[in-house]
Amino acid sequence: MAFCYKKLWHQLIDHDMLRTDLRNATVMAPATLAKLSKGEDVNTSIFVKICDALGCSIHDIVDSVPEVRT
């Protein structure tokens, strides 16, 4: 199972926020934001910080998708 963060980027648009605004609001490391931007795994505690900053639930920012196996 993998995660898709497209909903997160839509939430930022809805909140008129840039990615750097999110990073500052959550005190997120630049490397963590880079991982999110690339669709990579991050620690689940970052989702709590993002949800608190955006006033939403995890279902509003993350989707689980099946991993493609080669």
HELIX and SHEET records of a PDB file:
HELIX    1   1 LYS A    6  ASP A   14  1                                   9    
HELIX    2   2 ARG A   19  THR A   26  1                                   8    
HELIX    3   3 PRO A   30  SER A   37  1                                   8    
HELIX    4   4 THR A   44  LEU A   54  1                                  11    
HELIX    5   5 ILE A   58  ASP A   60  5                                   3    
SHEET    1   A 2 ALA A   2  CYS A   4  0                                        
SHEET    2   A 2 ASP A  63  VAL A  65 -1                                        
END                                                                             
